[in-house]
Amino acid sequence: MLALLSTFSWQELLHHKWRNAAAVVAVMLGVALAFSVQLINASALSEFSQAVRSVNGQPDLELRAVRGGFDEAVYARVANHPQVALASPVLEFSTYAVAPAGQRVALRVVGVDALVVATLAPALMPVPSAGAERLALLAPGAVFLNAAARQNLPGERLQLQSGLQLLDVRVAGSVSAEGAALAVMDIGAAQELFGRLGQLSRIDIRLQAGADRAAFISSLQLPAAITATEPGDDAQRVSNLSRAYRVNLTVLALVALFTGAFLVFSVLSLSVAKRAQQFALLGVLGLTGRERLRLVLWESALLGTVGSVAGIALGTALAALALRVLGGDLGGGYFSGVAPALQWNAGAAAVYGLLGVAAALVGGWWPARAAQKLPPAQTLKGLGAPPAGGTPYRLSLLLMAAAGLLALTPPVFGIALGAYLSVGLLLVGGISALPWLIALLYDRIAPHVSRRLLPLLAVERARRVRGSAAVAVSGVVASLSLAVALTVMVASFRDSVTHWLDVVLPADLYVRTASTSAASDTVFFSPAFVQALAQLPVVARLGTLRVTSVLLDPDQPAVALIARDLQDPAGSLPLVGSALPVPAGHVAIYVSEPMVDLYGARPGTMFTRLSGSFEALALDGRAQAAMNSGANQASPKFYVAGVWRDYARQFGAIAMDRRDFEALTGDRRVNDLALWRAPGAGDAQLQQAVRALAQAQTGSGELIEFASSGQIRATSLRIFDRSFAVTYWLQAVAIAIGLFGVAASFSAQVLARRKEFGLLAHLGLTRRQILTLVAGEGAAWTLAGALAGLGLGLAVSLVLVHVVNPQSFHWTMDLALPWARLLGLCAAVILAGTVTAWLAGRAAAGRDAVLAVKEDW
């Protein structure tokens, strides 16, 4: 076998190097895309985990606030517990720093006790600069920056934002903590500077040797405002939640590898057809059918191996480039701001390399079977092999029925595994049913072309050799169905996002001072500013939005708690269904769709998880009655009155009326403002008035950001289109590979039918008529492929829209069918298939075809 590979097969590969190179490139692209996605996400997750460990240290246990902070009196009780060896109090929050040059940088501030932090989190231990005061680490207004913060904030002085005020601090040294920009302060200085006296964010604990964690946590009798977590839970939460996103990206990247298998199939089909008489001669000389099958499989494995090795190299280069240019975030928002170094993994490289080889072997299986089944005597005489039979349609229907059942299965560990298998079975079942579908279609068309010679010949050939026709267009069907499914999914998502933006952006102008919700508790508008703003003559109406985070489950990221005017929930929120009436004595809340899947917050039920969390939300410590409910703060009863769509927060969000929120918490801070212009006022005039008011009250008018609803909508849709741009590229690659398969199949058919075309030429058909016949066959075959691809694509799109998306990201969308784009796509494929067949058939009308008839004289 090795001798045949080095002589017979190697000479064929070298003789048609460009055609074989195309197959290698297809496998290479599929492996490279999938491997680069794996490398980028693995590197980003590793970097994120390392940064979390650097900042959090390695305690045995962490006591964290459910939201914001908790009373530092808890620290004394914990530190004096007999099972505690060491306890380190921490106050952490996010804000913005303004350097002397004016640049504004997001900054995480961590207040620590320098006397104990070195033992539990040495990376947070402040290191004073050379020549600094002896007790600089305890001095008020002194901050110690990590490398990322020092790079973005040069200089010895900077300002930190609190509300709309800027607080002066000086850089007194550094810390070794990795990750995003970070500033460390003395915990007492941080509490005083930011008005958080008596508050902590977490307590890091090291237990005595042999202490029982569960018994210790139980003995603390923690209030609902505090939760106990294991070290590293932050990284694990992000890893678990981003798993579905990583899998979806990988599956999308493997689309290229899937279509690459069809290209290997097409190349080897053509190669086997051209070498049919050589294989037949080898058979006469003693090479068995099984050995011929192994020979072709070795050829496909060689193509797959070369493509996989090149794909691993290209994927590594793509990942390194993406990490350098884009950082670790691929659009999901999980690793935003992380700039990791490439971490190459030999195990992952081996897995994706084997996937490339496996795809090539799958693509080479059918040509190998064709070589195995060649009848040597008939092939040497140029008679070819008998037409292959099609797969029974009942098996195809069974596969598609199984696909429907798999689509109904729940996700496995947050991954829509059943849905992915459903898509695969739909494609396999649909492609295997092609012979039956072609016969069904052209049995109806044949009577209508019975009086026209060339259309009759084209249709009759499609009917008689429907197995060959199915093989020729299988690549087109696979690629077109995926293109149709992705087109429908993206169009549905974009249409749903557009409608969502129309509901959530009703105002003329939006005002904010923080670009992310991470700093919502530190960067805000004061009640006095909001009240003065409402009195401006250019403001007709004003709406407020308060966003804060609540940790409902230690295994899940914090959810957003949104307080806004909800007198008309149906008009203010994009509800899914109708709002339910709220029972007396209950507080109405409206949850986003992820809350239903992740926390079981179903409409018409009590949501008890939130009740205990409100102990952490109270600013004044006194129980107050909610305006709508009469529920007291000690045990407020929250009623899920509706579910709404929120495409901005995948982790989940809870909306409640602003009056209820303020009555329960006493928190009147505002993060975002929605402004409606007074008659005759323009956007520029309104912005100038708001900025002047901020400048007059705080002297920091430059901290305010403005955006009109049109600007936000345009920016959101532009980001959306950029995020899905790769899908259009993958569609084009898939369809191009499918059309190459049509060309290769037609070339193989032409080589096998030289005598048939020579006979037609002897019977009087001109070269133009023979080319028209071949083009007609191409049109007939690709028409059937386009119809099958359209139908399969619509079926796959239903699974993507109604199963994969809700199971992976926990939000739904309305199905939108862009018929003009879909029909244009099908028409383009039919036209391209016709032209491709015509180009492949040009050799059929040449002199060789006429002379081929002499072989039987």
Beta strands, then each sheet from edge to edge (+ up, - down):
strand 1: 61-65
strand 2: 70-71
strand 3: 84-98
strand 4: 104-112
strand 5: 127-128
strand 6: 142-145
strand 7: 157-162
strand 8: 165-174
strand 9: 182-186
strand 10: 199-200
strand 11: 202-207
strand 12: 226-229
strand 13: 509-512
strand 14: 539-550
strand 15: 559-564
strand 16: 587-592
strand 17: 638-644
strand 18: 653-657
strand 19: 672-677
strand 20: 705-708
sheet 1: 5+ 8- 6- 9+ 4+ 3- 11+ 1- 12+
sheet 2: 2+ 10-
sheet 3: 5+ 8- 6- 9+ 4+ 3- 7+
sheet 4: 17+ 16+ 18- 15- 14+ 19- 13+ 20-
end
